[in-house]
Amino acid sequence: MSLTYTAGSLVAARGREWVVLPESAPDMLVLRPMGGSEDDVAAVFPAFEDVRPAEFAPPSAADLGDQRAAGLLRTALRVGFRSGAGPFRSLASITVEPRAYQLVPLLMALRQRTVRLLISDDVGIGKTVEAGLIAKELLAQGEASRLAVLCSPALAEQWQGELREKFGIDAELVLASTVSRLERGLELGQSLFDRHPFTIISTDFIKSTRHREDFVRHCPDLVIVDEAHSCVAADDPAQGAASAATSQLRYELLRRVCADADRHLLLLTATPHSGKESAFRNLLGLVRPELATLNLETPAGRAKLAEHFVARKRADVRKYLTREDGLADDSLAERTAFPSDRRTKDEPYKLTPAYRALLDDAIAYARDRVEAAGEQGRREARIAWWSVIALLRSMVSSPAAAAQTLKTRSESAAARTAHEADVLGAPVAADSADNDRLEGMDVAPGAAETEDAGARLRELAGRAEKLVGAAEDAKLKALTRHLKGLVAEGYHPIVFCRYIPTADYLAEQLDGKLGKKTKIAAVTGTLSPQQRLERIEQLAAEAGDDPAVRRVLIATDCLSEGVNLQHHFDAVVHYDLAWNPTRHDQREGRVDRYGQKRDQVRVITMYGEDNGIDRKVLEVLFKKHRQIKKDLGISVSVPDETASGVTDALVEWLLLHGRQGSQESLFDLDGHQESFDRVEREWNSAAERETTSRSKYAQRAIHPEEVAREVAAVRAALGGADEVRDFALEALRDLDALVRDPHDGSGDFSAQVGGTPAGLRDALAATLGNRLVEEDRAIPFRTTPAVGRGEAALVRTDPAIGAVASYVLDSALDAKAAGPRPARRCGVVTTDAVTTRTTLLLVRYRFHLTLPSRTGERQLVAEDARLLAYEGLPQRARWLDDDAAAALLAARAAANTHEQRARNQISRDLEALPDLADHLAEYGAHLAADLDASHRRVRRANEEIVRGLKVVPQEPADVLGVYVYVPSQPAASVSPAPASTATGAEA
């Protein structure tokens, strides 16, 4: 007759011990290994396999460790937890340690029955991590079963990597390039959105009618929308027809997705306003229909919005959980290592005589063309206008771009009306701040209005081709000088260009010019999004670990939004001046973000001092943009139509007066001053709105004190950064690694693991790379979570730290394990830290949780590790509080302990463990009550969620370690220990 096992009980099967999970049945047990994760769960059939009750064996007095044994074992145990008992089910199983401020959206989400959030934190704060935390938590709790991320195709691979590497969510890419392969694997009548529970979907791909309808019918219960501002259109007649139509298609899709009131929805955007109230209201309407018409001028309206909206700037979170946030002290203070500032410098260059002559002739051609077209009609005038702008922009970009443009037909030439000419010409020639579709925007535009460019344009193209190289291209020569300076200072710069021919030209011309130790690569729109990321990783791999090697990336704006480049690059050079400062912010935001190791990011903006337009764009648009940012501490976008009005005025003046005339003061531009005055008014208005909105929409739903309480609970259960660093340092040394600790204040150290046990080497090779371990190269262990390839972060969720902890725990539990064993389950320490004989217990508790959800109750088994300590003999134990128990881990031996005496001391406590059972059970009941209160506190805004919540401790608890601390100056009635060779605790 087979036995019946309750959830949480221990069984022995297949040569190891397991925890029985609630999904078990009498004829099939669902088991998780002790300390294992959900990925290790297995099904066992008692009728066919040997399954028997297991009792956790007590420690042995014959296996004594030293003074550090308890701390090492405790940390190894806690690092190994993947199923914590607290209200955040996911934090123990992810490979990123979230910042405290990143828990705010998670706390907001857990207080909603159906999660609906608009997360609008600033660029680089970590919206992807915040969304990933919520998604992982909802999946872990059973509140969601399927996930879809809607994003730009250029960001799809990045999202896939983030979800897989940081959150263990393996999502399938649904793109135009992958859908055929995915559909071939479907069964008859099956939707690919049912076949693949986790998907990352291109917003452009899903717009097609067939796929849109399929997605709406089979939409997952959790949807994340990245760059959500691109999915709503403002009620703005100035918006381009093509852009408005695209936004409308996306908006209609999301509106249908959001119509299901039970669907979880996360909208992510760093620019929810963009200066347009109607677009912001449309976004709010997707979150909750009633928010679209909410009166945000009233406290009640803002309080309602605060339940669903979070928007913070870097200044709000750079220092968090401090006294300034209303906390009693700074014990939980967290300082996030954003770069402190951008060191920006404008660098002018002057054209060579030959280039000046070419540009003057091009301007003369452009003037003639515009005048002639103006007499032919409005359609012809608009075609000519966009052709001229394309010509001028390419001409000042590079000889390569100029030659390509002069030989290529204008995009707007095919237009049938003036309006159509604007629709076709504007995206290619302008730099829209709201343009979320950067694909194809880096192609050199055309200037010719017929297939045959004409003799005059062909002559200009031939002259442009002869200007290639530093001898005649002063801009290239200046760039080479700036890059040499950055490289010499140890920077790894990205050079941003407007056009593909320019990027390719620079990559070719710079090759070999920046030193033998400099690696150069180019990334443009000719590569697919995945190929772009591969090219960047290839560049990083070529640089390797040599600190003298520098990386230089030449890129177009296909990389200016969304892609994270902060781990490989730390400087930005704007080779081509954009005609909207927001585009520069987007470029710089790729490296100036959380995870950037440098405290200061270098930015160089190149501009033509005498090319007729750059200097004025810099003066009118960029200096105003920088002044507002300096005054407010935030970046305020200039509206696209405002920026376009300015550049149009400048181009008109250039055509009327030529390159030399355009060097006059801005206030001498008769007839165009109104354009500049309008910029001033509209930008000041936008700045005022932004300042008001920061106060009006400040995050007030979750008080920092609430965050601090949960952060303290999480750190108590899972450990903090200092504990992990000390553990890794001591464990690696004890495992015969060659450790180098520079003691430079950074906390970083390195380790060569060639001398460690084979099992540890294999585990580290799987996470850090075979080559690194096989060649016994130094592995950097860094205190920052932002680490590169082949490096380990000193956080509990890092895979390399997990490998070390797993080995330490397994070897401690196996007294017969060969090789070094840093942690032991017993120890006796003679110390000055106590005045009375004190015993420390390391106890593992298991809890059976009943968690209510929208889909019914979910049964879970979770684990927790606790330190308990008592003074005196076990039979008359005087129990200490938790802080006093934890303080014993810092106790150091003051004298050697005789081996026999140590065994006698520890045996007394081991034999009396049954006498402690009642107290251990009582402590477990208190823990269960605290956990119950914690779950209810986090979800307190939703009574339906907490109704039926239950936390029950599984008895008996497992005593993993017993450690006795003996005072170095015993009482007079106690005979001193005889001196002898020490074993166990040593000084």
CORLINVEN-V730007 format. One record per residue. N is the residue number from 1. RES is the residue in one small letter. SS is DSSP state (a for helix, b for strand, c for the rest). PHI is phi in whole degrees, 0 to 359 (NA if undefined). Layout:
<<N | RES | SS | PHI> <N | RES | SS | PHI>>
This chain:
<<1 | m | c | NA> <2 | s | c | 280> <3 | l | c | 280> <4 | t | c | 255> <5 | y | c | 248> <6 | t | c | 274> <7 | a | c | 299> <8 | g | c | 97> <9 | s | c | 283> <10 | l | b | 260> <11 | v | b | 226> <12 | a | b | 250> <13 | a | b | 200> <14 | r | c | 55> <15 | g | c | 79> <16 | r | b | 209> <17 | e | b | 256> <18 | w | b | 228> <19 | v | b | 257> <20 | v | b | 282> <21 | l | c | 263> <22 | p | c | 297> <23 | e | c | 287> <24 | s | c | 291> <25 | a | b | 231> <26 | p | c | 304> <27 | d | c | 262> <28 | m | b | 210> <29 | l | b | 261> <30 | v | b | 261> <31 | l | b | 236> <32 | r | b | 237> <33 | p | b | 300> <34 | m | c | 304> <35 | g | c | 77> <36 | g | c | 274> <37 | s | c | 254> <38 | e | a | 297> <39 | d | a | 291> <40 | d | a | 264> <41 | v | c | 295> <42 | a | b | 222> <43 | a | b | 256> <44 | v | b | 230> <45 | f | c | 256> <46 | p | c | 302> <47 | a | c | 292> <48 | f | c | 244> <49 | e | c | 234> <50 | d | c | 282> <51 | v | c | 234> <52 | r | b | 219> <53 | p | b | 299> <54 | a | c | 237> <55 | e | c | 244> <56 | f | c | 288> <57 | a | c | 295> <58 | p | c | 290> <59 | p | c | 298> <60 | s | c | 249> <61 | a | c | 293> <62 | a | c | 277> <63 | d | c | 237> <64 | l | b | 268> <65 | g | b | 249> <66 | d | c | 267> <67 | q | c | 296> <68 | r | c | 263> <69 | a | a | 300> <70 | a | a | 294> <71 | g | a | 296> <72 | l | a | 296> <73 | l | a | 293> <74 | r | a | 297> <75 | t | a | 294> <76 | a | a | 301> <77 | l | a | 293> <78 | r | a | 290> <79 | v | a | 297> <80 | g | a | 282> <81 | f | c | 296> <82 | r | c | 235> <83 | s | c | 217> <84 | g | b | 297> <85 | a | c | 268> <86 | g | c | 287> <87 | p | c | 290> <88 | f | c | 261> <89 | r | c | 292> <90 | s | c | 270> <91 | l | a | 297> <92 | a | a | 280> <93 | s | a | 240> <94 | i | c | 252> <95 | t | c | 256> <96 | v | c | 231> <97 | e | c | 264> <98 | p | c | 293> <99 | r | c | 289> <100 | a | a | 301> <101 | y | a | 293> <102 | q | a | 284> <103 | l | a | 279> <104 | v | a | 299> <105 | p | a | 300> <106 | l | a | 295> <107 | l | a | 297> <108 | m | a | 298> <109 | a | a | 295> <110 | l | a | 289> <111 | r | c | 266> <112 | q | c | 243> <113 | r | c | 293> <114 | t | c | 247> <115 | v | c | 283> <116 | r | b | 225> <117 | l | b | 226> <118 | l | b | 249> <119 | i | b | 260> <120 | s | c | 236> <121 | d | c | 295> <122 | d | c | 298> <123 | v | c | 303> <124 | g | c | 88> <125 | i | c | 283> <126 | g | c | 119> <127 | k | a | 295> <128 | t | a | 297> <129 | v | a | 295> <130 | e | a | 297> <131 | a | a | 292> <132 | g | a | 298> <133 | l | a | 300> <134 | i | a | 295> <135 | a | a | 299> <136 | k | a | 297> <137 | e | a | 292> <138 | l | a | 296> <139 | l | a | 291> <140 | a | a | 294> <141 | q | a | 274> <142 | g | c | 81> <143 | e | c | 285> <144 | a | c | 221> <145 | s | c | 238> <146 | r | c | 222> <147 | l | b | 221> <148 | a | b | 229> <149 | v | b | 249> <150 | l | b | 260> <151 | c | b | 207> <152 | s | c | 297> <153 | p | a | 300> <154 | a | a | 291> <155 | l | a | 254> <156 | a | a | 298> <157 | e | a | 296> <158 | q | a | 295> <159 | w | a | 299> <160 | q | a | 300> <161 | g | a | 295> <162 | e | a | 297> <163 | l | a | 294> <164 | r | a | 288> <165 | e | a | 282> <166 | k | a | 262> <167 | f | a | 236> <168 | g | c | 67> <169 | i | c | 255> <170 | d | c | 266> <171 | a | c | 260> <172 | e | b | 266> <173 | l | b | 279> <174 | v | b | 245> <175 | l | c | 232> <176 | a | c | 301> <177 | s | c | 276> <178 | t | c | 245> <179 | v | a | 295> <180 | s | a | 298> <181 | r | a | 297> <182 | l | a | 295> <183 | e | a | 289> <184 | r | a | 294> <185 | g | c | 270> <186 | l | c | 273> <187 | e | c | 279> <188 | l | c | 302> <189 | g | c | 80> <190 | q | c | 272> <191 | s | c | 270> <192 | l | a | 293> <193 | f | a | 281> <194 | d | a | 273> <195 | r | a | 295> <196 | h | c | 244> <197 | p | c | 292> <198 | f | b | 239> <199 | t | b | 227> <200 | i | b | 239> <201 | i | b | 240> <202 | s | b | 291> <203 | t | c | 296> <204 | d | c | 288> <205 | f | a | 295> <206 | i | a | 286> <207 | k | a | 289> <208 | s | c | 299> <209 | t | a | 303> <210 | r | a | 298> <211 | h | a | 287> <212 | r | a | 295> <213 | e | a | 294> <214 | d | a | 296> <215 | f | a | 295> <216 | v | a | 298> <217 | r | a | 292> <218 | h | c | 242> <219 | c | c | 294> <220 | p | c | 298> <221 | d | c | 276> <222 | l | b | 222> <223 | v | b | 233> <224 | i | b | 247> <225 | v | b | 244> <226 | d | c | 273> <227 | e | c | 49> <228 | a | a | 296> <229 | h | a | 298> <230 | s | a | 282> <231 | c | a | 258> <232 | v | c | 230> <233 | a | c | 253> <234 | a | c | 283> <235 | d | c | 281> <236 | d | c | 229> <237 | p | c | 294> <238 | a | c | 282> <239 | q | c | 291> <240 | g | c | 300> <241 | a | a | 297> <242 | a | a | 295> <243 | s | a | 296> <244 | a | a | 297> <245 | a | a | 296> <246 | t | a | 297> <247 | s | a | 299> <248 | q | a | 294> <249 | l | a | 298> <250 | r | a | 294> <251 | y | a | 297> <252 | e | a | 297> <253 | l | a | 299> <254 | l | a | 294> <255 | r | a | 300> <256 | r | a | 288> <257 | v | a | 296> <258 | c | a | 284> <259 | a | c | 296> <260 | d | c | 281> <261 | a | c | 294> <262 | d | c | 265> <263 | r | c | 272> <264 | h | b | 287> <265 | l | b | 219> <266 | l | b | 239> <267 | l | b | 256> <268 | l | b | 243> <269 | t | c | 194> <270 | a | c | 272> <271 | t | c | 229> <272 | p | c | 289> <273 | h | c | 268> <274 | s | c | 53> <275 | g | c | 76> <276 | k | c | 237> <277 | e | a | 297> <278 | s | a | 294> <279 | a | a | 295> <280 | f | a | 296> <281 | r | a | 295> <282 | n | a | 296> <283 | l | a | 298> <284 | l | a | 299> <285 | g | a | 294> <286 | l | a | 290> <287 | v | a | 294> <288 | r | c | 214> <289 | p | a | 307> <290 | e | a | 291> <291 | l | a | 288> <292 | a | a | 295> <293 | t | a | 247> <294 | l | c | 293> <295 | n | c | 279> <296 | l | c | 276> <297 | e | c | 275> <298 | t | c | 257> <299 | p | a | 302> <300 | a | a | 295> <301 | g | a | 294> <302 | r | a | 292> <303 | a | a | 295> <304 | k | a | 294> <305 | l | a | 296> <306 | a | a | 298> <307 | e | c | 291> <308 | h | c | 236> <309 | f | b | 228> <310 | v | b | 228> <311 | a | c | 215> <312 | r | c | 228> <313 | k | c | 263> <314 | r | a | 302> <315 | a | a | 299> <316 | d | a | 286> <317 | v | a | 236> <318 | r | c | 303> <319 | k | b | 239> <320 | y | b | 222> <321 | l | c | 62> <322 | t | c | 247> <323 | r | a | 302> <324 | e | a | 296> <325 | d | a | 271> <326 | g | c | 95> <327 | l | c | 275> <328 | a | c | 291> <329 | d | c | 209> <330 | d | c | 256> <331 | s | c | 296> <332 | l | c | 253> <333 | a | c | 302> <334 | e | b | 229> <335 | r | b | 246> <336 | t | c | 267> <337 | a | c | 276> <338 | f | c | 286> <339 | p | c | 305> <340 | s | c | 290> <341 | d | b | 193> <342 | r | b | 254> <343 | r | b | 272> <344 | t | b | 258> <345 | k | b | 220> <346 | d | b | 268> <347 | e | b | 242> <348 | p | b | 276> <349 | y | b | 217> <350 | k | c | 242> <351 | l | c | 291> <352 | t | c | 286> <353 | p | a | 305> <354 | a | a | 294> <355 | y | a | 290> <356 | r | a | 298> <357 | a | a | 296> <358 | l | a | 297> <359 | l | a | 294> <360 | d | a | 299> <361 | d | a | 292> <362 | a | a | 294> <363 | i | a | 294> <364 | a | a | 296> <365 | y | a | 298> <366 | a | a | 298> <367 | r | a | 297> <368 | d | a | 299> <369 | r | a | 293> <370 | v | a | 293> <371 | e | a | 297> <372 | a | a | 293> <373 | a | a | 292> <374 | g | a | 298> <375 | e | c | 276> <376 | q | c | 267> <377 | g | c | 135> <378 | r | a | 292> <379 | r | a | 302> <380 | e | a | 296> <381 | a | a | 294> <382 | r | a | 290> <383 | i | a | 299> <384 | a | a | 296> <385 | w | a | 300> <386 | w | a | 291> <387 | s | a | 295> <388 | v | a | 293> <389 | i | a | 298> <390 | a | a | 301> <391 | l | a | 298> <392 | l | a | 294> <393 | r | a | 294> <394 | s | a | 292> <395 | m | a | 298> <396 | v | a | 273> <397 | s | a | 281> <398 | s | c | 191> <399 | p | a | 300> <400 | a | a | 294> <401 | a | a | 293> <402 | a | a | 298> <403 | a | a | 299> <404 | q | a | 296> <405 | t | a | 295> <406 | l | a | 294> <407 | k | c | 258> <408 | t | c | 247> <409 | r | b | 288> <410 | s | c | 295> <411 | e | a | 297> <412 | s | a | 279> <413 | a | a | 295> <414 | a | a | 276> <415 | a | c | 293> <416 | r | c | 263> <417 | t | c | 224> <418 | a | a | 296> <419 | h | a | 298> <420 | e | a | 295> <421 | a | a | 298> <422 | d | a | 294> <423 | v | a | 297> <424 | l | a | 281> <425 | g | a | 274> <426 | a | a | 299> <427 | p | a | 299> <428 | v | a | 281> <429 | a | a | 264> <430 | a | c | 264> <431 | d | c | 234> <432 | s | c | 294> <433 | a | c | 286> <434 | d | c | 265> <435 | n | c | 285> <436 | d | c | 277> <437 | r | c | 257> <438 | l | c | 273> <439 | e | c | 296> <440 | g | c | 83> <441 | m | c | 279> <442 | d | c | 260> <443 | v | c | 288> <444 | a | c | 298> <445 | p | c | 286> <446 | g | c | 263> <447 | a | c | 244> <448 | a | b | 285> <449 | e | c | 255> <450 | t | c | 223> <451 | e | c | 299> <452 | d | c | 271> <453 | a | c | 297> <454 | g | c | 93> <455 | a | a | 299> <456 | r | a | 294> <457 | l | a | 290> <458 | r | a | 297> <459 | e | a | 294> <460 | l | a | 296> <461 | a | a | 297> <462 | g | a | 298> <463 | r | a | 293> <464 | a | a | 298> <465 | e | a | 297> <466 | k | c | 281> <467 | l | c | 267> <468 | v | c | 295> <469 | g | c | 109> <470 | a | c | 293> <471 | a | c | 296> <472 | e | c | 249> <473 | d | c | 254> <474 | a | a | 294> <475 | k | a | 294> <476 | l | a | 298> <477 | k | a | 298> <478 | a | a | 295> <479 | l | a | 300> <480 | t | a | 302> <481 | r | a | 295> <482 | h | a | 295> <483 | l | a | 294> <484 | k | a | 300> <485 | g | a | 295> <486 | l | a | 296> <487 | v | a | 298> <488 | a | a | 296> <489 | e | c | 274> <490 | g | c | 92> <491 | y | c | 273> <492 | h | c | 241> <493 | p | b | 270> <494 | i | b | 250> <495 | v | b | 255> <496 | f | b | 263> <497 | c | c | 241> <498 | r | c | 275> <499 | y | c | 234> <500 | i | a | 301> <501 | p | a | 302> <502 | t | a | 293> <503 | a | a | 298> <504 | d | a | 296> <505 | y | a | 298> <506 | l | a | 295> <507 | a | a | 301> <508 | e | a | 289> <509 | q | a | 288> <510 | l | a | 276> <511 | d | c | 304> <512 | g | c | 83> <513 | k | c | 267> <514 | l | c | 250> <515 | g | c | 105> <516 | k | c | 293> <517 | k | c | 268> <518 | t | b | 251> <519 | k | b | 257> <520 | i | b | 236> <521 | a | b | 215> <522 | a | b | 240> <523 | v | b | 231> <524 | t | c | 224> <525 | g | c | 290> <526 | t | c | 288> <527 | l | c | 264> <528 | s | c | 289> <529 | p | a | 308> <530 | q | a | 292> <531 | q | a | 295> <532 | r | a | 296> <533 | l | a | 296> <534 | e | a | 296> <535 | r | a | 296> <536 | i | a | 294> <537 | e | a | 296> <538 | q | a | 296> <539 | l | a | 298> <540 | a | a | 295> <541 | a | a | 293> <542 | e | a | 296> <543 | a | a | 291> <544 | g | c | 63> <545 | d | c | 263> <546 | d | c | 290> <547 | p | c | 294> <548 | a | c | 275> <549 | v | c | 280> <550 | r | b | 246> <551 | r | b | 250> <552 | v | b | 232> <553 | l | b | 249> <554 | i | b | 260> <555 | a | b | 217> <556 | t | c | 265> <557 | d | a | 287> <558 | c | a | 295> <559 | l | a | 251> <560 | s | c | 277> <561 | e | c | 231> <562 | g | c | 84> <563 | v | c | 281> <564 | n | c | 273> <565 | l | c | 236> <566 | q | c | 290> <567 | h | c | 280> <568 | h | c | 246> <569 | f | c | 223> <570 | d | c | 217> <571 | a | b | 211> <572 | v | b | 230> <573 | v | b | 244> <574 | h | b | 272> <575 | y | c | 289> <576 | d | c | 252> <577 | l | c | 291> <578 | a | c | 288> <579 | w | c | 265> <580 | n | c | 211> <581 | p | a | 302> <582 | t | a | 298> <583 | r | a | 297> <584 | h | a | 294> <585 | d | a | 301> <586 | q | a | 296> <587 | r | a | 299> <588 | e | a | 294> <589 | g | a | 293> <590 | r | c | 292> <591 | v | c | 246> <592 | d | c | 268> <593 | r | c | 202> <594 | y | c | 302> <595 | g | c | 107> <596 | q | c | 289> <597 | k | c | 283> <598 | r | c | 281> <599 | d | c | 284> <600 | q | b | 228> <601 | v | b | 269> <602 | r | b | 272> <603 | v | b | 227> <604 | i | b | 241> <605 | t | b | 251> <606 | m | b | 271> <607 | y | b | 213> <608 | g | b | 280> <609 | e | c | 289> <610 | d | c | 228> <611 | n | c | 267> <612 | g | c | 102> <613 | i | c | 220> <614 | d | a | 304> <615 | r | a | 298> <616 | k | a | 284> <617 | v | a | 301> <618 | l | a | 296> <619 | e | a | 288> <620 | v | a | 280> <621 | l | a | 266> <622 | f | a | 285> <623 | k | a | 292> <624 | k | a | 294> <625 | h | a | 302> <626 | r | a | 292> <627 | q | a | 295> <628 | i | a | 297> <629 | k | a | 296> <630 | k | a | 293> <631 | d | a | 288> <632 | l | a | 262> <633 | g | c | 79> <634 | i | c | 221> <635 | s | c | 266> <636 | v | c | 244> <637 | s | c | 290> <638 | v | c | 276> <639 | p | c | 303> <640 | d | a | 305> <641 | e | a | 294> <642 | t | a | 290> <643 | a | a | 298> <644 | s | a | 296> <645 | g | a | 298> <646 | v | a | 293> <647 | t | a | 293> <648 | d | a | 299> <649 | a | a | 297> <650 | l | a | 293> <651 | v | a | 294> <652 | e | a | 300> <653 | w | a | 296> <654 | l | a | 299> <655 | l | a | 291> <656 | l | a | 283> <657 | h | a | 246> <658 | g | a | 82> <659 | r | a | 297> <660 | q | a | 290> <661 | g | a | 296> <662 | s | c | 287> <663 | q | c | 276> <664 | e | c | 294> <665 | s | c | 299> <666 | l | a | 301> <667 | f | a | 284> <668 | d | a | 267> <669 | l | c | 279> <670 | d | c | 305> <671 | g | c | 86> <672 | h | c | 241> <673 | q | a | 299> <674 | e | a | 300> <675 | s | a | 299> <676 | f | a | 287> <677 | d | a | 297> <678 | r | a | 296> <679 | v | a | 303> <680 | e | a | 300> <681 | r | a | 294> <682 | e | a | 292> <683 | w | a | 290> <684 | n | a | 299> <685 | s | a | 297> <686 | a | a | 296> <687 | a | a | 295> <688 | e | a | 296> <689 | r | a | 297> <690 | e | a | 295> <691 | t | a | 298> <692 | t | a | 296> <693 | s | a | 293> <694 | r | a | 298> <695 | s | a | 281> <696 | k | a | 294> <697 | y | c | 253> <698 | a | c | 303> <699 | q | c | 290> <700 | r | c | 234> <701 | a | c | 291> <702 | i | c | 240> <703 | h | c | 280> <704 | p | a | 307> <705 | e | a | 296> <706 | e | a | 293> <707 | v | a | 297> <708 | a | a | 300> <709 | r | a | 298> <710 | e | a | 287> <711 | v | a | 298> <712 | a | a | 298> <713 | a | a | 294> <714 | v | a | 295> <715 | r | a | 293> <716 | a | a | 295> <717 | a | a | 277> <718 | l | a | 249> <719 | g | c | 93> <720 | g | c | 247> <721 | a | a | 295> <722 | d | a | 297> <723 | e | a | 297> <724 | v | a | 294> <725 | r | a | 297> <726 | d | a | 299> <727 | f | a | 297> <728 | a | a | 298> <729 | l | a | 297> <730 | e | a | 291> <731 | a | a | 297> <732 | l | a | 295> <733 | r | a | 298> <734 | d | a | 292> <735 | l | c | 268> <736 | d | c | 70> <737 | a | c | 280> <738 | l | b | 270> <739 | v | b | 257> <740 | r | b | 239> <741 | d | c | 249> <742 | p | c | 288> <743 | h | c | 52> <744 | d | c | 261> <745 | g | c | 89> <746 | s | c | 280> <747 | g | c | 86> <748 | d | c | 285> <749 | f | b | 209> <750 | s | b | 230> <751 | a | b | 213> <752 | q | b | 258> <753 | v | c | 252> <754 | g | c | 298> <755 | g | c | 266> <756 | t | c | 278> <757 | p | c | 303> <758 | a | a | 301> <759 | g | a | 298> <760 | l | a | 289> <761 | r | a | 300> <762 | d | a | 297> <763 | a | a | 293> <764 | l | a | 290> <765 | a | a | 298> <766 | a | a | 291> <767 | t | a | 258> <768 | l | a | 253> <769 | g | c | 114> <770 | n | a | 300> <771 | r | a | 298> <772 | l | a | 300> <773 | v | a | 281> <774 | e | a | 297> <775 | e | c | 274> <776 | d | c | 52> <777 | r | c | 275> <778 | a | c | 293> <779 | i | b | 260> <780 | p | b | 286> <781 | f | b | 249> <782 | r | b | 243> <783 | t | c | 284> <784 | t | c | 271> <785 | p | c | 293> <786 | a | c | 276> <787 | v | c | 239> <788 | g | c | 267> <789 | r | c | 295> <790 | g | c | 78> <791 | e | b | 243> <792 | a | b | 240> <793 | a | b | 267> <794 | l | c | 278> <795 | v | c | 229> <796 | r | c | 296> <797 | t | c | 270> <798 | d | c | 291> <799 | p | a | 301> <800 | a | a | 291> <801 | i | a | 295> <802 | g | a | 298> <803 | a | a | 295> <804 | v | a | 295> <805 | a | a | 297> <806 | s | a | 299> <807 | y | a | 293> <808 | v | a | 298> <809 | l | a | 293> <810 | d | a | 298> <811 | s | a | 289> <812 | a | a | 291> <813 | l | a | 280> <814 | d | c | 248> <815 | a | c | 295> <816 | k | c | 263> <817 | a | c | 296> <818 | a | c | 278> <819 | g | c | 87> <820 | p | c | 295> <821 | r | c | 230> <822 | p | c | 299> <823 | a | c | 252> <824 | r | c | 229> <825 | r | c | 271> <826 | c | b | 223> <827 | g | b | 190> <828 | v | b | 230> <829 | v | b | 236> <830 | t | b | 269> <831 | t | b | 213> <832 | d | c | 275> <833 | a | c | 285> <834 | v | c | 231> <835 | t | c | 248> <836 | t | c | 227> <837 | r | c | 307> <838 | t | b | 229> <839 | t | b | 241> <840 | l | b | 250> <841 | l | b | 247> <842 | l | b | 257> <843 | v | b | 238> <844 | r | b | 256> <845 | y | b | 252> <846 | r | b | 241> <847 | f | b | 231> <848 | h | b | 260> <849 | l | b | 256> <850 | t | b | 248> <851 | l | b | 248> <852 | p | c | 291> <853 | s | c | 210> <854 | r | c | 297> <855 | t | c | 260> <856 | g | c | 113> <857 | e | c | 286> <858 | r | b | 237> <859 | q | b | 261> <860 | l | b | 225> <861 | v | b | 241> <862 | a | b | 230> <863 | e | b | 234> <864 | d | b | 210> <865 | a | b | 243> <866 | r | b | 224> <867 | l | b | 256> <868 | l | b | 235> <869 | a | b | 220> <870 | y | b | 219> <871 | e | b | 259> <872 | g | c | 85> <873 | l | c | 280> <874 | p | a | 303> <875 | q | a | 292> <876 | r | a | 233> <877 | a | c | 294> <878 | r | b | 253> <879 | w | b | 281> <880 | l | c | 267> <881 | d | c | 281> <882 | d | a | 297> <883 | d | a | 295> <884 | a | a | 293> <885 | a | a | 295> <886 | a | a | 295> <887 | a | a | 295> <888 | l | a | 295> <889 | l | a | 298> <890 | a | a | 272> <891 | a | c | 295> <892 | r | c | 242> <893 | a | b | 293> <894 | a | b | 259> <895 | a | b | 203> <896 | n | c | 287> <897 | t | c | 243> <898 | h | b | 299> <899 | e | a | 302> <900 | q | a | 292> <901 | r | a | 296> <902 | a | a | 300> <903 | r | a | 295> <904 | n | a | 297> <905 | q | a | 298> <906 | i | a | 288> <907 | s | a | 298> <908 | r | a | 304> <909 | d | a | 284> <910 | l | a | 296> <911 | e | a | 292> <912 | a | c | 265> <913 | l | a | 304> <914 | p | a | 302> <915 | d | a | 290> <916 | l | a | 267> <917 | a | a | 301> <918 | d | a | 297> <919 | h | a | 292> <920 | l | a | 298> <921 | a | a | 292> <922 | e | a | 296> <923 | y | a | 296> <924 | g | a | 298> <925 | a | a | 294> <926 | h | a | 295> <927 | l | a | 300> <928 | a | a | 299> <929 | a | a | 295> <930 | d | a | 296> <931 | l | a | 295> <932 | d | a | 299> <933 | a | a | 295> <934 | s | a | 295> <935 | h | a | 299> <936 | r | a | 291> <937 | r | a | 295> <938 | v | a | 295> <939 | r | c | 253> <940 | r | c | 297> <941 | a | c | 283> <942 | n | c | 228> <943 | e | a | 298> <944 | e | a | 297> <945 | i | a | 288> <946 | v | a | 269> <947 | r | c | 292> <948 | g | c | 94> <949 | l | c | 296> <950 | k | b | 210> <951 | v | b | 232> <952 | v | b | 237> <953 | p | b | 286> <954 | q | b | 267> <955 | e | b | 254> <956 | p | b | 276> <957 | a | b | 287> <958 | d | b | 264> <959 | v | b | 271> <960 | l | b | 276> <961 | g | b | 216> <962 | v | b | 228> <963 | y | b | 226> <964 | v | b | 254> <965 | y | b | 249> <966 | v | b | 252> <967 | p | b | 297> <968 | s | c | 288> <969 | q | c | 244> <970 | p | c | 292> <971 | a | c | 298> <972 | a | c | 299> <973 | s | c | 283> <974 | v | c | 259> <975 | s | c | 291> <976 | p | c | 293> <977 | a | c | 284> <978 | p | c | 291> <979 | a | c | 286> <980 | s | c | 195> <981 | t | c | 296> <982 | a | b | 277> <983 | t | c | 230> <984 | g | c | 76> <985 | a | c | 291> <986 | e | c | 229> <987 | a | c | 287>>
